[in-house]
């Protein structure tokens, strides 16, 4: 909500009146919703509770809330400080499009997100990209896609014809028979829009600016108890299928809010037929609250199987720890087959 408030002046300065009006309408609704908090235990500063309340007002919920969310995400993306890192490459480093790109960038530092995606996809560790990985996300932003585009790693949204149209600006893989990395965005994306006149169709653009240029609104599912997945059913089906065959599931940064019961049933549907799962790992600095949410979803017997692990750390710390030794010897520099990471701010990750 604070970021949404901060975006108002920036949107007006950029001449983006349609988004500015949507943000103004949502903030006005928040002000009016304060009256409900006197009668019902509702925290109107909590976006999940506020938008759940807004879902009872179809006009603002369907029209203004998705656009205000997308505008706020875009504002944060455009105004945030770039997080960078320095990498050193030796002859042992694998030769592929990802390492070639990172080598070209390192004279002026490279995006830390590019390095993270290189780690997550295995592109920095093995020449083959067909590692069977899937990224399942509830986020709307394009941080993952932007890094994959820069690294030259093909990705597939799991959206299937005839239920999807691809704009000329779209950068994702458009066929289902490619070995592309699956990026399944269960709550939509700022570069997706419902196709005109076809509520069951989705049109994919290259970025959020292309959606705005087409005078469209992004296809987003706001964080509320009231969710409609008709346009995204194929994406959810792919997510369930991926969970059913996964040997390792890593849940990073997701706090399992009480308003999102769909996550509970997504895991239940995916895990009920899974006979291969070895690890279910939760990475979140708010470990105490996370465990409480976990106990509400899973039975005690599941904990006793030693499958579940909790790591009380940030995503950055977890991803960097993956390149250390099994004993997590923090006196070492994190090195991965010929690639050495030099953190410009060692205190941030506490390696030394």
C-alpha positions in Angstrom: 0.0 0.0 0.0 2.9 2.4 0.7 4.4 1.7 -2.7 1.0 2.3 -4.3 0.8 5.7 -2.5 4.3 6.5 -3.6 3.4 5.7 -7.2 0.8 8.5 -7.6 3.2 11.4 -8.2 5.4 9.3 -10.5 2.5 8.1 -12.6 1.2 11.7 -13.0 4.7 12.9 -13.9 5.0 10.2 -16.5 1.6 11.2 -18.0 0.0 7.8 -17.3 -3.4 9.1 -16.3 -5.3 5.9 -16.7 -3.1 4.1 -14.2 -3.0 7.1 -11.9 -6.8 7.2 -11.8 -7.0 3.5 -11.0 -4.6 4.0 -8.1 -6.6 7.0 -6.9 -9.8 4.9 -7.0 -8.2 2.1 -5.0 -6.8 4.5 -2.4 -10.2 6.2 -2.1 -11.8 2.8 -1.6 -9.2 2.0 1.1 -10.2 5.3 2.9 -13.8 4.4 2.7 -13.1 0.8 3.8 -11.8 2.2 7.1 -15.4 2.4 8.2 -15.7 -1.3 7.9 -12.8 -1.8 10.3 -14.8 -0.2 13.1 -17.4 -3.0 12.8 -15.4 -6.0 11.5 -11.8 -7.1 12.2 -10.4 -6.1 8.9 -6.9 -4.7 8.4 -7.3 -2.3 5.5 -3.5 -1.8 5.3 -3.2 -5.5 4.4 -3.7 -5.8 0.7 -5.1 -9.3 0.9 -7.8 -8.2 3.3 -8.4 -4.9 1.5 -8.8 -6.6 -1.9 -11.0 -9.3 -0.4 -13.3 -6.5 0.7 -13.1 -4.9 -2.7 -14.2 -8.1 -4.3 -17.7 -7.3 -3.0 -17.6 -4.2 -5.3 -17.3 -5.7 -8.8 -16.6 -2.4 -10.5 -13.4 -1.4 -8.7 -12.3 -5.1 -8.2 -12.4 -6.0 -11.9 -11.4 -2.6 -13.4 -9.2 -0.7 -11.0 -7.5 -3.2 -8.7 -5.5 -5.1 -11.4 -4.4 -1.9 -13.1 -3.4 -0.3 -9.8 -1.4 -3.4 -8.8 0.3 -3.5 -12.2 1.1 0.2 -12.1 2.6 -0.2 -8.6 4.7 -3.1 -9.6 5.9 -1.2 -12.7 6.7 1.9 -10.5 8.7 -0.2 -8.1 10.6 -1.9 -11.0 11.4 1.4 -12.8 12.6 3.3 -9.7 14.4 0.5 -7.7 18.1 0.5 -7.4 19.8 -2.1 -9.6 21.3 -5.0 -7.6 24.6 -6.0 -9.2 27.4 -8.5 -8.6 30.8 -9.3 -10.0 31.7 -12.7 -11.4 35.1 -14.1 -12.4 35.3 -16.9 -15.0 38.0 -19.5 -15.4 38.5 -22.0 -18.2 36.3 -24.5 -16.3 33.2 -22.4 -16.7 30.6 -24.1 -19.0 30.2 -22.5 -22.4 26.6 -21.6 -23.2 24.4 -18.5 -23.9 24.1 -17.7 -20.2 27.8 -17.6 -19.4 28.6 -15.8 -22.6 26.1 -13.1 -21.7 27.4 -12.8 -18.1 31.0 -12.6 -19.4 30.1 -9.7 -21.7 28.4 -7.8 -18.9 31.0 -8.2 -16.2 33.1 -5.2 -17.2 30.4 -3.1 -15.7 28.9 -5.6 -13.3 25.9 -7.8 -14.1 22.4 -8.0 -12.6 22.3 -10.1 -9.5 19.0 -11.5 -10.7 20.7 -12.8 -13.9 23.1 -14.7 -11.7 20.3 -16.1 -9.5 18.4 -17.3 -12.6 21.6 -18.9 -13.9 21.9 -20.8 -10.7 18.2 -21.8 -10.5 18.1 -23.1 -14.1 21.4 -24.9 -13.9 22.8 -22.9 -16.8 25.9 -22.0 -14.8 26.6 -25.6 -13.9 25.8 -27.8 -16.9 25.7 -27.2 -20.7 22.3 -28.9 -21.1 19.3 -26.7 -20.3 16.9 -29.6 -20.3 17.1 -30.2 -16.5 13.4 -30.7 -15.9 13.1 -27.6 -13.8 9.8 -25.7 -13.4 9.3 -22.2 -11.8 5.9 -21.8 -10.3 5.1 -18.2 -9.2 2.3 -16.2 -7.6 4.1 -13.0 -8.6 3.0 -10.7 -11.4 6.3 -9.0 -12.2 8.7 -9.9 -15.0 12.0 -10.2 -13.1 12.3 -13.9 -14.0 11.5 -13.4 -17.7 13.8 -10.4 -18.1 16.7 -12.4 -16.8 15.9 -15.4 -18.9 15.7 -13.2 -22.0 19.1 -11.7 -21.2 20.6 -15.2 -20.6 19.2 -16.6 -23.8 17.1 -19.3 -21.9 13.8 -20.2 -23.6 10.7 -20.3 -21.4 7.2 -21.5 -21.7 4.2 -20.0 -19.8 2.1 -23.1 -20.1 -0.6 -21.2 -21.9 -2.1 -23.3 -24.7 -3.8 -22.7 -28.0 -6.5 -22.0 -28.9 -6.9 -20.4 -25.5 -4.0 -18.0 -26.0 -2.9 -15.4 -28.6 0.7 -14.1 -28.9 1.4 -10.5 -29.7 4.3 -9.7 -32.0 6.2 -8.4 -28.9 5.9 -11.7 -27.0 9.3 -13.3 -26.1 8.2 -16.6 -24.6 8.1 -19.9 -26.4 4.8 -20.4 -28.3 4.8 -24.1 -28.8 4.3 -26.9 -26.2 6.8 -29.4 -27.7 9.9 -27.4 -27.0 12.3 -28.2 -24.1 11.8 -24.7 -22.7 11.9 -24.0 -19.0 8.3 -23.8 -17.6 7.5 -20.5 -15.9 4.0 -21.0 -14.5 2.4 -17.8 -13.2 -0.7 -18.9 -11.3 -2.0 -15.4 -10.6 -1.4 -13.9 -14.0 1.3 -11.5 -15.2 1.6 -7.8 -16.0 2.3 -8.7 -19.6 -0.9 -10.8 -20.1 -4.3 -9.4 -21.0 -7.7 -11.0 -21.6 -8.3 -11.1 -25.4 -10.9 -8.7 -26.6 -14.3 -10.2 -26.8 -13.0 -13.6 -25.6 -13.1 -13.9 -21.8 -11.6 -17.4 -22.0 -8.6 -16.3 -24.0 -5.3 -14.7 -23.0 -3.1 -12.4 -25.1 0.6 -12.4 -24.2 2.7 -9.3 -24.8 6.4 -8.8 -24.4 6.1 -6.5 -21.4 3.7 -4.3 -19.4 4.3 -1.3 -21.6 3.1 -3.2 -24.7 -0.2 -4.0 -22.8 -0.6 -0.3 -22.1 0.2 0.7 -25.7 -2.6 -1.7 -26.8 -4.9 0.2 -24.4 -5.5 -3.1 -22.5 -5.5 -4.0 -18.8 -3.3 -6.7 -17.4 -4.7 -10.1 -16.5 -4.1 -10.4 -12.8 -5.7 -12.4 -10.0 -5.7 -10.1 -7.0 -4.6 -11.6 -3.6 -8.0 -12.4 -2.2 -10.2 -15.3 -1.2 -12.3 -14.8 -4.3 -10.4 -16.2 -7.3 -11.5 -17.1 -10.8 -9.1 -19.2 -12.8 -11.0 -19.8 -16.1 -8.4 -18.1 -18.2 -5.5 -19.7 -16.3 -6.7 -23.3 -15.8 -4.1 -24.7 -18.2 -1.3 -23.0 -16.2 -2.7 -24.5 -12.9 -3.0 -27.9 -14.5 0.7 -27.7 -15.5 1.6 -26.7 -12.0 -0.2 -29.7 -10.5 1.5 -32.0 -13.0 4.9 -30.6 -12.1 4.3 -31.1 -8.4 3.2 -34.7 -9.0 6.5 -35.7 -10.5 8.9 -33.4 -8.5 11.7 -34.9 -6.5 12.5 -31.6 -4.8 10.1 -28.7 -4.2 11.6 -25.4 -3.0 9.1 -22.7 -1.8 10.9 -19.4 -1.6 9.5 -16.3 0.1 5.8 -17.4 0.1 4.1 -16.9 3.5 1.0 -18.9 2.8 -1.5 -16.2 3.8 -4.9 -17.3 5.2 -6.7 -15.6 2.3 -5.0 -17.9 -0.3 -6.5 -21.3 0.4 -5.9 -22.2 -3.2 -2.2 -22.8 -2.4 -3.3 -25.5 0.1 -5.3 -27.4 -2.5 -2.7 -26.9 -5.2 -0.1 -28.7 -3.0 -2.7 -31.3 -2.0 -3.5 -32.1 -5.6 0.1 -32.2 -6.6 1.4 -34.3 -3.8 -1.4 -36.8 -3.5 0.1 -38.9 -6.3 3.7 -38.0 -5.8 5.9 -41.1 -5.0 9.3 -39.4 -5.8 9.4 -36.4 -3.4 12.6 -36.3 -1.3 12.6 -32.7 -0.1 10.0 -30.0 0.6 12.0 -27.0 1.5 10.6 -23.6 2.8 12.9 -20.6 2.5 11.6 -17.6 4.4 13.2 -15.3 7.0 9.9 -15.3 8.9 10.3 -18.9 10.0 8.2 -18.8 13.1 5.1 -17.5 11.3 5.8 -19.8 8.3 5.8 -22.9 10.5 2.4 -22.0 11.9 1.0 -21.7 8.5 2.5 -25.0 7.5 1.0 -26.8 10.4 -2.4 -25.5 9.3 -2.0 -27.2 5.9 -0.1 -30.5 6.6 -0.7 -33.3 9.1 1.8 -34.0 11.8 2.7 -37.3 10.3 4.1 -35.5 7.3 6.7 -33.7 9.5 7.9 -37.0 10.9 9.0 -38.3 7.5 12.0 -35.9 7.5 11.0 -34.7 4.1 10.2 -31.1 5.2 13.0 -28.6 5.9 12.8 -24.9 7.0 15.5 -22.4 6.3 15.0 -19.0 8.1 16.9 -16.9 5.5 16.3 -14.7 2.5 16.1 -15.9 -1.1 19.5 -14.2 -1.8 21.2 -16.0 1.1 19.7 -19.4 0.1 20.7 -19.1 -3.6 24.2 -18.1 -2.7 24.5 -20.9 -0.1 23.9 -23.4 -2.9 27.3 -22.7 -4.4 29.2 -23.3 -1.1 30.4 -26.6 0.1 28.1 -29.1 1.8 29.6 -28.1 5.1 28.7 -24.4 4.3 32.3 -23.3 5.0 31.8 -19.5 5.0 35.5 -18.8 4.9 35.4 -19.8 1.2 34.5 -17.7 -1.7 31.4 -19.2 -3.4 32.6 -20.9 -6.5 30.7 -23.0 -9.0 32.6 -24.9 -11.6 34.9 -22.0 -12.8 32.6 -19.1 -11.8 33.5 -17.1 -8.7 31.0 -14.7 -7.2 32.3 -11.5 -5.6 29.6 -9.8 -3.4 29.9 -6.0 -3.6 28.3 -5.8 -0.2 29.5 -8.8 1.9 27.5 -7.7 5.0 24.2 -8.1 3.1 24.6 -11.9 2.9 26.9 -12.4 5.9 29.4 -14.7 4.3 32.5 -13.6 6.2 
